[in-house]
Amino acid sequence: MSLPDSGHSNKTGAEQTSSARMELYSWLQALVTALVALVLTFTFLGRIIAVDGNSMQYTLHHNDRLLLQSVGYHPRQGDIVVLTKSSFLPEPIVKRVIAIGGQKVEIDYVSGAVKVDGKPLSEPYIREPMMQPYWENIQSITVPEHCVFVMGDNRNHSSDSRDPRLGVVDERYIIGRALFVIFPLSRLGAVN
């Protein structure tokens, strides 16, 4: 004759403690695996960088946090990149790639146009007519191989490849391409 199940566990105290330890171990193992994956992802595949300044306004804003693609990235015209050149500025800067190695850049301040290989760029992200900075004298330049010519979207408030202190940038100075704004949450989304 069997007794009805009362719903109570027949496990002893030692069995319950062992079961709780196994469950805790499983949770810790999952947490450590997730943390290691996160660290490896940001170490080898991407980074998070803050925008400092207004040179990319209105595409990006001061203090936006960007997720970058670092590994396997090769610069393309139109990409927004983060680069560092300590002889120019000690901290990383964010700019748009206007031209890559072998392309010719022409800047016409009268018409406000930037041409690459003779074709005017379509730049809907520019919000005001471009004025010539007092220190800039570039009218035409052919970008050397393995280098890029970069400019800020807020051209009148951007130190970029027009500035002789930065000039054309060796691709090795590029940290990565901006993929997403991840903070503030109100601006969460892909970078165009």
C-alpha positions as CSV (number, residue, x, y, z in Angstrom):
1,M,0.0,0.0,0.0
2,S,1.5,3.3,-1.0
3,L,0.9,6.6,0.6
4,P,-0.3,9.6,-1.4
5,D,2.4,12.2,-2.3
6,S,2.2,15.1,0.0
7,G,4.1,17.4,-2.4
8,H,7.1,17.7,0.0
9,S,10.5,16.8,-1.2
10,N,12.0,13.6,0.1
11,K,15.5,15.1,-0.3
12,T,17.7,15.2,2.7
13,G,19.4,18.4,3.9
14,A,22.7,17.3,2.3
15,E,21.1,16.6,-1.0
16,Q,19.3,20.1,-1.0
17,T,22.7,21.8,-0.2
18,S,24.4,19.9,-3.0
19,S,21.7,20.8,-5.5
20,A,21.8,24.5,-4.5
21,R,25.6,24.5,-5.0
22,M,25.3,22.9,-8.4
23,E,22.7,25.5,-9.4
24,L,24.9,28.3,-8.1
25,Y,27.9,26.8,-10.0
26,S,25.9,26.7,-13.2
27,W,24.9,30.4,-12.9
28,L,28.5,31.4,-12.1
29,Q,29.8,29.4,-15.1
30,A,27.2,31.1,-17.4
31,L,28.1,34.6,-16.0
32,V,31.9,34.0,-16.4
33,T,31.3,32.8,-20.0
34,A,29.2,35.8,-20.8
35,L,31.8,38.2,-19.3
36,V,34.7,36.5,-21.2
37,A,32.7,36.7,-24.4
38,L,32.0,40.4,-23.8
39,V,35.6,41.2,-23.0
40,L,36.9,39.3,-26.1
41,T,34.3,41.0,-28.3
42,F,35.3,44.5,-27.2
43,T,39.0,43.7,-27.3
44,F,39.2,42.2,-30.7
45,L,36.0,43.1,-32.6
46,G,35.0,46.5,-31.4
47,R,35.3,49.3,-28.9
48,I,33.2,52.0,-27.3
49,I,34.4,55.6,-27.7
50,A,32.9,58.9,-26.6
51,V,32.5,61.8,-29.1
52,D,34.4,64.8,-27.8
53,G,33.4,68.1,-29.3
54,N,31.0,69.3,-32.0
55,S,33.0,68.7,-35.2
56,M,30.5,66.0,-36.4
57,Q,27.4,67.9,-35.5
58,Y,24.5,67.1,-36.4
59,T,25.4,63.6,-37.4
60,L,26.9,63.0,-34.0
61,H,26.8,65.0,-30.8
62,H,29.2,65.8,-28.0
63,N,29.3,62.8,-25.5
64,D,27.6,60.3,-27.8
65,R,29.0,56.9,-27.1
66,L,29.8,54.9,-30.2
67,L,30.3,51.2,-30.8
68,L,33.2,50.7,-33.3
69,Q,34.1,48.0,-35.6
70,S,37.9,47.5,-35.2
71,V,39.0,44.1,-36.5
72,G,38.8,43.5,-40.2
73,Y,37.9,47.1,-41.0
74,H,39.3,48.7,-44.2
75,P,38.4,52.4,-44.7
76,R,35.8,53.3,-47.4
77,Q,34.8,56.7,-48.6
78,G,31.9,58.1,-46.5
79,D,32.6,56.0,-43.4
80,I,32.7,57.8,-40.0
81,V,35.9,56.7,-38.3
82,V,37.6,57.2,-35.0
83,L,41.3,57.8,-35.2
84,T,44.2,58.9,-33.1
85,K,47.3,60.8,-34.0
86,S,49.1,61.8,-30.8
87,S,51.2,64.5,-32.6
88,F,47.8,66.2,-33.4
89,L,45.7,65.5,-30.3
90,P,46.3,63.0,-27.5
91,E,42.7,61.7,-27.5
92,P,40.8,60.0,-30.3
93,I,38.9,62.1,-32.8
94,V,35.8,61.3,-34.9
95,K,35.7,62.3,-38.6
96,R,34.2,61.3,-42.0
97,V,36.4,59.7,-44.7
98,I,36.2,61.9,-47.7
99,A,38.7,60.1,-49.8
100,I,41.0,57.1,-49.7
101,G,44.4,56.4,-51.2
102,G,44.7,57.3,-54.8
103,Q,41.7,59.6,-54.9
104,K,42.0,63.4,-55.6
105,V,40.2,65.9,-53.3
106,E,39.4,69.4,-54.5
107,I,37.9,72.0,-52.1
108,D,36.1,75.0,-53.6
109,Y,35.2,77.4,-50.8
110,V,33.4,79.8,-53.2
111,S,30.8,77.2,-54.1
112,G,31.1,75.3,-50.9
113,A,31.8,72.0,-52.7
114,V,34.1,69.2,-52.1
115,K,35.0,67.1,-55.1
116,V,36.5,63.7,-55.2
117,D,38.0,62.6,-58.5
118,G,36.2,65.5,-60.1
119,K,32.7,64.6,-58.8
120,P,31.0,66.8,-56.2
121,L,30.1,64.9,-53.1
122,S,26.5,64.7,-52.1
123,E,26.6,65.8,-48.5
124,P,23.2,66.2,-46.9
125,Y,24.7,66.1,-43.4
126,I,26.3,69.6,-44.0
127,R,24.1,72.2,-42.3
128,E,25.8,75.5,-43.3
129,P,28.0,76.9,-46.1
130,M,31.6,75.9,-45.7
131,M,34.0,78.8,-44.9
132,Q,37.7,78.6,-45.5
133,P,39.7,78.5,-42.2
134,Y,42.5,81.1,-42.0
135,W,45.1,78.3,-41.7
136,E,43.9,76.2,-44.6
137,N,45.4,76.5,-48.0
138,I,44.5,73.1,-49.6
139,Q,42.7,73.5,-52.9
140,S,43.6,70.1,-54.4
141,I,45.4,67.0,-53.0
142,T,45.9,63.4,-54.1
143,V,45.7,61.1,-51.1
144,P,48.7,58.8,-50.8
145,E,48.1,55.1,-50.8
146,H,47.2,53.6,-47.4
147,C,46.0,57.0,-46.2
148,V,42.7,58.8,-45.9
149,F,41.5,62.4,-46.1
150,V,39.0,63.1,-43.4
151,M,36.7,66.0,-42.6
152,G,34.2,66.8,-39.9
153,D,30.5,67.2,-40.8
154,N,30.5,70.5,-39.0
155,R,33.1,71.9,-41.4
156,N,33.3,75.4,-39.9
157,H,34.1,74.0,-36.5
158,S,36.3,71.0,-37.4
159,S,40.1,70.5,-37.3
160,D,40.6,67.8,-39.9
161,S,42.8,66.8,-42.9
162,R,42.7,70.5,-44.0
163,D,44.7,71.3,-40.9
164,P,48.4,70.8,-41.7
165,R,49.0,69.4,-38.2
166,L,46.7,66.4,-39.1
167,G,46.9,66.3,-42.9
168,V,46.1,63.0,-44.6
169,V,45.9,60.2,-42.1
170,D,47.8,56.9,-42.3
171,E,45.2,54.1,-42.1
172,R,47.1,52.6,-39.2
173,Y,45.9,55.5,-37.1
174,I,42.3,54.5,-37.5
175,I,40.9,52.7,-34.5
176,G,37.7,51.7,-36.2
177,R,34.5,52.6,-38.0
178,A,31.5,54.0,-36.0
179,L,28.6,51.5,-36.2
180,F,26.1,52.5,-33.6
181,V,25.3,55.3,-31.1
182,I,24.7,53.3,-27.9
183,F,24.3,56.2,-25.5
184,P,22.3,58.4,-24.8
185,L,19.4,56.0,-25.3
186,S,17.4,58.7,-27.0
187,R,19.9,58.6,-29.8
188,L,20.3,54.8,-29.9
189,G,20.8,53.6,-33.5
190,A,23.0,53.0,-36.5
191,V,25.5,55.7,-37.6
192,N,24.8,56.7,-41.2
